[in-house]
């Protein structure tokens, strides 16, 4: 098998896996706050304390996946175009 013939099924399997993951779980953990919803800081004694709220996920700890965002955008454009 040539390299291209081997790469096509692998890439399609990865793509279909990501589509299935976006359909099953459209929200992932926020990369900025690691799903906590706020930044961790330490006080003067070195103990961890709650920091500022995360602006990226709006303190939910969840964010929408890129694939799901693209799907929602395509659906919205299609709906607006057919009316």
N, CA, C and O atoms as CSV, one atom per row, in Angstrom:
chain,resi,resn,atom,element,x,y,z
A,1,UNK,N,N,0.841,-1.186,0.000
A,1,UNK,CA,C,0.000,0.000,0.000
A,1,UNK,C,C,0.882,1.244,0.000
A,1,UNK,O,O,1.911,1.305,0.673
A,2,UNK,N,N,0.458,2.206,-0.755
A,2,UNK,CA,C,1.233,3.443,-0.768
A,2,UNK,C,C,0.894,4.265,0.468
A,2,UNK,O,O,-0.072,3.995,1.182
A,3,UNK,N,N,1.705,5.251,0.687
A,3,UNK,CA,C,1.539,6.082,1.870
A,3,UNK,C,C,0.234,6.880,1.818
A,3,UNK,O,O,-0.437,7.044,2.837
A,4,UNK,N,N,-0.114,7.365,0.654
A,4,UNK,CA,C,-1.358,8.148,0.517
A,4,UNK,C,C,-2.578,7.255,0.730
A,4,UNK,O,O,-3.543,7.666,1.375
A,5,UNK,N,N,-2.540,6.051,0.198
A,5,UNK,CA,C,-3.662,5.129,0.373
A,5,UNK,C,C,-3.825,4.718,1.826
A,5,UNK,O,O,-4.929,4.376,2.249
A,6,UNK,N,N,-2.764,4.745,2.584
A,6,UNK,CA,C,-2.839,4.426,4.002
A,6,UNK,C,C,-3.284,5.639,4.833
A,6,UNK,O,O,-3.964,5.492,5.848
A,7,UNK,N,N,-2.889,6.835,4.387
A,7,UNK,CA,C,-3.213,8.052,5.132
A,7,UNK,C,C,-4.689,8.419,5.025
A,7,UNK,O,O,-5.260,8.948,5.979
A,8,UNK,N,N,-5.309,8.151,3.895
A,8,UNK,CA,C,-6.717,8.537,3.701
A,8,UNK,C,C,-7.639,7.834,4.686
A,8,UNK,O,O,-8.452,8.516,5.309
A,9,UNK,N,N,-7.571,6.506,4.874
A,9,UNK,CA,C,-8.443,5.880,5.874
A,9,UNK,C,C,-8.142,6.323,7.303
A,9,UNK,O,O,-9.049,6.432,8.129
A,10,UNK,N,N,-6.862,6.577,7.592
A,10,UNK,CA,C,-6.515,7.029,8.942
A,10,UNK,C,C,-7.103,8.404,9.230
A,10,UNK,O,O,-7.676,8.620,10.298
A,11,UNK,N,N,-6.968,9.334,8.293
A,11,UNK,CA,C,-7.522,10.671,8.481
A,11,UNK,C,C,-9.045,10.664,8.542
A,11,UNK,O,O,-9.640,11.413,9.317
A,12,UNK,N,N,-9.669,9.830,7.737
A,12,UNK,CA,C,-11.130,9.760,7.788
A,12,UNK,C,C,-11.604,9.139,9.103
A,12,UNK,O,O,-12.646,9.530,9.627
A,13,UNK,N,N,-10.857,8.181,9.640
A,13,UNK,CA,C,-11.220,7.591,10.934
A,13,UNK,C,C,-11.086,8.619,12.057
A,13,UNK,O,O,-11.941,8.685,12.941
A,14,UNK,N,N,-10.025,9.418,12.027
A,14,UNK,CA,C,-9.840,10.464,13.035
A,14,UNK,C,C,-10.939,11.509,12.932
A,14,UNK,O,O,-11.477,11.958,13.945
A,15,UNK,N,N,-11.272,11.894,11.704
A,15,UNK,CA,C,-12.318,12.899,11.494
A,15,UNK,C,C,-13.672,12.392,11.967
A,15,UNK,O,O,-14.398,13.117,12.648
A,16,UNK,N,N,-14.019,11.175,11.624
A,16,UNK,CA,C,-15.299,10.614,12.062
A,16,UNK,C,C,-15.340,10.447,13.576
A,16,UNK,O,O,-16.396,10.613,14.186
A,17,UNK,N,N,-14.211,10.124,14.184
A,17,UNK,CA,C,-14.153,10.028,15.642
A,17,UNK,C,C,-14.383,11.369,16.310
A,17,UNK,O,O,-15.077,11.453,17.323
A,18,UNK,N,N,-13.796,12.433,15.739
A,18,UNK,CA,C,-13.987,13.772,16.307
A,18,UNK,C,C,-15.424,14.241,16.115
A,18,UNK,O,O,-15.986,14.885,17.001
A,19,UNK,N,N,-16.027,13.924,14.966
A,19,UNK,CA,C,-17.431,14.285,14.729
A,19,UNK,C,C,-18.327,13.568,15.730
A,19,UNK,O,O,-19.262,14.163,16.266
A,20,UNK,N,N,-18.051,12.309,15.983
A,20,UNK,CA,C,-18.847,11.564,16.960
A,20,UNK,C,C,-18.671,12.134,18.365
A,20,UNK,O,O,-19.632,12.202,19.132
A,21,UNK,N,N,-17.449,12.545,18.704
A,21,UNK,CA,C,-17.219,13.124,20.024
A,21,UNK,C,C,-17.940,14.464,20.167
A,21,UNK,O,O,-18.500,14.755,21.224
A,22,UNK,N,N,-17.929,15.286,19.107
A,22,UNK,CA,C,-18.627,16.575,19.157
A,22,UNK,C,C,-20.140,16.379,19.265
A,22,UNK,O,O,-20.825,17.174,19.909
A,23,UNK,N,N,-20.656,15.335,18.645
A,23,UNK,CA,C,-22.090,15.073,18.731
A,23,UNK,C,C,-22.465,14.537,20.114
A,23,UNK,O,O,-23.511,14.897,20.655
A,24,UNK,N,N,-21.628,13.687,20.681
A,24,UNK,CA,C,-21.936,13.085,21.975
A,24,UNK,C,C,-21.663,14.043,23.132
A,24,UNK,O,O,-22.427,14.087,24.097
A,25,UNK,N,N,-20.579,14.809,23.040
A,25,UNK,CA,C,-20.209,15.714,24.115
A,25,UNK,C,C,-19.772,17.053,23.510
A,25,UNK,O,O,-18.583,17.251,23.259
A,26,UNK,N,N,-20.712,17.973,23.273
A,26,UNK,CA,C,-20.362,19.224,22.592
A,26,UNK,C,C,-19.530,20.179,23.429
A,26,UNK,O,O,-18.931,21.103,22.879
A,27,UNK,N,N,-19.472,19.988,24.730
A,27,UNK,CA,C,-18.700,20.877,25.582
A,27,UNK,C,C,-17.503,20.135,26.169
A,27,UNK,O,O,-17.623,18.986,26.592
A,28,UNK,N,N,-16.351,20.801,26.190
A,28,UNK,CA,C,-15.140,20.256,26.787
A,28,UNK,C,C,-14.704,21.150,27.932
A,28,UNK,O,O,-15.287,22.211,28.155
A,29,UNK,N,N,-13.689,20.729,28.650
A,29,UNK,CA,C,-13.214,21.551,29.754
A,29,UNK,C,C,-12.424,22.735,29.215
A,29,UNK,O,O,-11.768,22.645,28.178
A,30,UNK,N,N,-12.499,23.822,29.925
A,30,UNK,CA,C,-11.799,25.044,29.535
A,30,UNK,C,C,-10.298,24.833,29.689
A,30,UNK,O,O,-9.843,24.322,30.712
A,31,UNK,N,N,-9.526,25.225,28.671
A,31,UNK,CA,C,-8.076,25.032,28.719
A,31,UNK,C,C,-7.390,26.079,29.579
A,31,UNK,O,O,-6.287,25.848,30.075
A,32,UNK,N,N,-8.017,27.207,29.759
A,32,UNK,CA,C,-7.381,28.270,30.531
A,32,UNK,C,C,-7.440,27.987,32.032
A,32,UNK,O,O,-6.454,28.178,32.743
A,33,UNK,N,N,-8.607,27.530,32.514
A,33,UNK,CA,C,-8.762,27.304,33.956
A,33,UNK,C,C,-8.812,25.818,34.316
A,33,UNK,O,O,-9.047,25.474,35.474
A,34,UNK,N,N,-8.595,24.941,33.346
A,34,UNK,CA,C,-8.617,23.482,33.549
A,34,UNK,C,C,-9.942,22.974,34.114
A,34,UNK,O,O,-9.967,22.003,34.869
A,35,UNK,N,N,-11.029,23.626,33.750
A,35,UNK,CA,C,-12.352,23.182,34.160
A,35,UNK,C,C,-12.767,23.605,35.553
A,35,UNK,O,O,-13.838,23.208,36.012
A,36,UNK,N,N,-11.966,24.388,36.238
A,36,UNK,CA,C,-12.309,24.827,37.590
A,36,UNK,C,C,-13.258,26.025,37.542
A,36,UNK,O,O,-14.168,26.132,38.364
A,37,UNK,N,N,-13.045,26.929,36.577
A,37,UNK,CA,C,-13.878,28.114,36.461
A,37,UNK,C,C,-13.207,29.368,36.992
A,37,UNK,O,O,-13.737,30.471,36.856
A,38,UNK,N,N,-12.046,29.196,37.593
A,38,UNK,CA,C,-11.302,30.349,38.099
A,38,UNK,C,C,-9.829,29.975,38.189
A,38,UNK,O,O,-9.470,28.798,38.156
A,39,UNK,N,N,-8.988,30.989,38.300
A,39,UNK,CA,C,-7.552,30.758,38.423
A,39,UNK,C,C,-7.204,30.495,39.883
A,39,UNK,O,O,-7.809,31.070,40.787
A,40,UNK,N,N,-6.244,29.636,40.100
A,40,UNK,CA,C,-5.783,29.373,41.457
A,40,UNK,C,C,-4.609,30.293,41.776
A,40,UNK,O,O,-3.682,30.426,40.977
A,41,UNK,N,N,-4.651,30.916,42.928
A,41,UNK,CA,C,-3.569,31.756,43.405
A,41,UNK,C,C,-3.154,31.256,44.779
A,41,UNK,O,O,-3.825,30.410,45.371
A,42,UNK,N,N,-2.061,31.777,45.275
A,42,UNK,CA,C,-1.628,31.415,46.623
A,42,UNK,C,C,-1.572,32.670,47.483
A,42,UNK,O,O,-1.263,33.761,47.003
A,43,UNK,N,N,-1.874,32.491,48.754
A,43,UNK,CA,C,-1.769,33.630,49.657
A,43,UNK,C,C,-0.321,33.763,50.130
A,43,UNK,O,O,0.562,33.060,49.638
A,44,UNK,N,N,-0.085,34.646,51.065
A,44,UNK,CA,C,1.290,34.899,51.505
A,44,UNK,C,C,1.910,33.704,52.215
A,44,UNK,O,O,3.134,33.571,52.258
A,45,UNK,N,N,1.081,32.844,52.767
A,45,UNK,CA,C,1.599,31.658,53.459
A,45,UNK,C,C,1.802,30.475,52.513
A,45,UNK,O,O,2.294,29.428,52.933
A,46,UNK,N,N,1.426,30.633,51.234
A,46,UNK,CA,C,1.615,29.566,50.262
A,46,UNK,C,C,0.424,28.647,50.101
A,46,UNK,O,O,0.493,27.676,49.347
A,47,UNK,N,N,-0.674,28.934,50.797
A,47,UNK,CA,C,-1.867,28.103,50.665
A,47,UNK,C,C,-2.643,28.518,49.415
A,47,UNK,O,O,-2.716,29.706,49.102
A,48,UNK,N,N,-3.220,27.557,48.703
A,48,UNK,CA,C,-3.991,27.926,47.505
A,48,UNK,C,C,-5.299,28.621,47.885
A,48,UNK,O,O,-5.941,28.277,48.877
A,49,UNK,N,N,-5.670,29.602,47.075
A,49,UNK,CA,C,-6.941,30.294,47.268
A,49,UNK,C,C,-7.546,30.592,45.910
A,49,UNK,O,O,-6.879,30.509,44.879
A,50,UNK,N,N,-8.806,30.938,45.933
A,50,UNK,CA,C,-9.523,31.206,44.696
A,50,UNK,C,C,-9.068,32.535,44.114
A,50,UNK,O,O,-8.980,33.537,44.823
A,51,UNK,N,N,-8.780,32.535,42.814
A,51,UNK,CA,C,-8.354,33.743,42.133
A,51,UNK,C,C,-9.496,34.357,41.339
A,51,UNK,O,O,-10.664,34.221,41.704
A,52,UNK,N,N,-9.152,35.027,40.261
A,52,UNK,CA,C,-10.136,35.685,39.413
A,52,UNK,C,C,-10.971,34.656,38.652
A,52,UNK,O,O,-10.517,33.547,38.372
A,53,UNK,N,N,-12.190,35.050,38.328
A,53,UNK,CA,C,-13.052,34.194,37.516
A,53,UNK,C,C,-12.522,34.135,36.092
A,53,UNK,O,O,-11.947,35.102,35.593
A,54,UNK,N,N,-12.715,33.011,35.454
A,54,UNK,CA,C,-12.230,32.814,34.085
A,54,UNK,C,C,-13.147,33.535,33.110
A,54,UNK,O,O,-14.361,33.334,33.122
A,55,UNK,N,N,-12.561,34.375,32.267
A,55,UNK,CA,C,-13.366,35.112,31.297
A,55,UNK,C,C,-13.676,34.279,30.071
A,55,UNK,O,O,-14.675,34.530,29.398
A,56,UNK,N,N,-12.845,33.292,29.760
A,56,UNK,CA,C,-13.057,32.487,28.555
A,56,UNK,C,C,-14.313,31.620,28.682
A,56,UNK,O,O,-15.101,31.526,27.741
A,57,UNK,N,N,-14.498,30.990,29.838
A,57,UNK,CA,C,-15.650,30.086,30.010
A,57,UNK,C,C,-16.746,30.705,30.864
A,57,UNK,O,O,-17.756,30.053,31.127
A,58,UNK,N,N,-16.573,31.937,31.299
A,58,UNK,CA,C,-17.545,32.646,32.134
A,58,UNK,C,C,-17.859,31.878,33.408
A,58,UNK,O,O,-19.022,31.767,33.797
A,59,UNK,N,N,-16.843,31.352,34.054
A,59,UNK,CA,C,-16.876,30.668,35.345
A,59,UNK,C,C,-17.684,29.368,35.327
A,59,UNK,O,O,-18.109,28.896,36.381
A,60,UNK,N,N,-17.900,28.786,34.151
A,60,UNK,CA,C,-18.593,27.504,34.093
A,60,UNK,C,C,-17.620,26.333,34.070
A,60,UNK,O,O,-17.963,25.226,34.484
A,61,UNK,N,N,-16.401,26.580,33.583
A,61,UNK,CA,C,-15.430,25.503,33.460
A,61,UNK,C,C,-15.578,24.715,32.178
A,61,UNK,O,O,-14.802,23.794,31.925
A,62,UNK,N,N,-16.568,25.062,31.360
A,62,UNK,CA,C,-16.821,24.357,30.102
A,62,UNK,C,C,-16.704,25.318,28.936
A,62,UNK,O,O,-16.966,26.513,29.078
A,63,UNK,N,N,-16.310,24.799,27.783
A,63,UNK,CA,C,-16.256,25.583,26.558
A,63,UNK,C,C,-16.826,24.729,25.432
A,63,UNK,O,O,-16.827,23.501,25.522
A,64,UNK,N,N,-17.308,25.370,24.375
A,64,UNK,CA,C,-17.849,24.619,23.246
A,64,UNK,C,C,-16.688,24.179,22.351
A,64,UNK,O,O,-15.756,24.945,22.110
A,65,UNK,N,N,-16.753,22.958,21.870
A,65,UNK,CA,C,-15.693,22.433,21.021
A,65,UNK,C,C,-15.710,23.127,19.658
A,65,UNK,O,O,-16.751,23.619,19.223
A,66,UNK,N,N,-14.562,23.167,18.989
A,66,UNK,CA,C,-14.433,23.862,17.708
A,66,UNK,C,C,-15.338,23.222,16.659
A,66,UNK,O,O,-16.004,23.929,15.903
A,67,UNK,N,N,-15.367,21.903,16.610
A,67,UNK,CA,C,-16.210,21.216,15.632
A,67,UNK,C,C,-17.679,21.504,15.846
A,67,UNK,O,O,-18.423,21.679,14.881
A,68,UNK,N,N,-18.109,21.557,17.091
A,68,UNK,CA,C,-19.507,21.854,17.387
A,68,UNK,C,C,-19.835,23.311,17.051
A,68,UNK,O,O,-20.932,23.613,16.582
A,69,UNK,N,N,-18.871,24.219,17.296
A,69,UNK,CA,C,-19.062,25.625,16.964
A,69,UNK,C,C,-19.235,25.791,15.465
A,69,UNK,O,O,-20.101,26.544,15.021
A,70,UNK,N,N,-18.406,25.082,14.665
A,70,UNK,CA,C,-18.533,25.144,13.211
A,70,UNK,C,C,-19.860,24.564,12.739
A,70,UNK,O,O,-20.491,25.111,11.834
A,71,UNK,N,N,-20.286,23.461,13.345
A,71,UNK,CA,C,-21.567,22.858,12.986
A,71,UNK,C,C,-22.725,23.800,13.301
A,71,UNK,O,O,-23.630,23.965,12.484
A,72,UNK,N,N,-22.699,24.424,14.490
A,72,UNK,CA,C,-23.757,25.367,14.849
A,72,UNK,C,C,-23.787,26.556,13.895
A,72,UNK,O,O,-24.863,27.011,13.509
A,73,UNK,N,N,-22.617,27.061,13.511
A,73,UNK,CA,C,-22.540,28.189,12.592
A,73,UNK,C,C,-23.098,27.815,11.219
A,73,UNK,O,O,-23.831,28.599,10.617
A,74,UNK,N,N,-22.760,26.623,10.718
A,74,UNK,CA,C,-23.268,26.164,9.423
A,74,UNK,C,C,-24.786,25.983,9.468
A,74,UNK,O,O,-25.483,26.345,8.521
A,75,UNK,N,N,-25.295,25.426,10.565
A,75,UNK,CA,C,-26.746,25.261,10.704
A,75,UNK,C,C,-27.452,26.612,10.714
A,75,UNK,O,O,-28.504,26.767,10.094
A,76,UNK,N,N,-26.876,27.595,11.418
A,76,UNK,CA,C,-27.488,28.917,11.494
A,76,UNK,C,C,-27.512,29.593,10.121
A,76,UNK,O,O,-28.515,30.206,9.754
A,77,UNK,N,N,-26.428,29.489,9.365
A,77,UNK,CA,C,-26.376,30.086,8.024
A,77,UNK,C,C,-27.372,29.399,7.112
A,77,UNK,O,O,-28.042,30.068,6.324
A,78,UNK,N,N,-27.488,28.084,7.197
A,78,UNK,CA,C,-28.446,27.351,6.357
A,78,UNK,C,C,-29.876,27.746,6.688
A,78,UNK,O,O,-30.689,27.964,5.789
A,79,UNK,N,N,-30.186,27.839,7.989
A,79,UNK,CA,C,-31.542,28.225,8.399
A,79,UNK,C,C,-31.901,29.627,7.930
A,79,UNK,O,O,-33.012,29.864,7.455
A,80,UNK,N,N,-30.953,30.560,8.065
A,80,UNK,CA,C,-31.221,31.931,7.660
A,80,UNK,C,C,-31.322,32.060,6.149
A,80,UNK,O,O,-32.019,32.947,5.657
A,81,UNK,N,N,-30.647,31.203,5.406
A,81,UNK,CA,C,-30.665,31.270,3.960
A,81,UNK,C,C,-31.900,30.672,3.347
A,81,UNK,O,O,-32.277,31.056,2.240
A,82,UNK,N,N,-32.556,29.734,4.030
A,82,UNK,CA,C,-33.737,29.073,3.465
A,82,UNK,C,C,-35.029,29.830,3.739
A,82,UNK,O,O,-36.045,29.540,3.107
A,83,UNK,N,N,-35.024,30.777,4.646
A,83,UNK,CA,C,-36.264,31.508,4.961
A,83,UNK,C,C,-36.470,32.675,4.059
A,83,UNK,O,O,-37.463,33.391,4.192
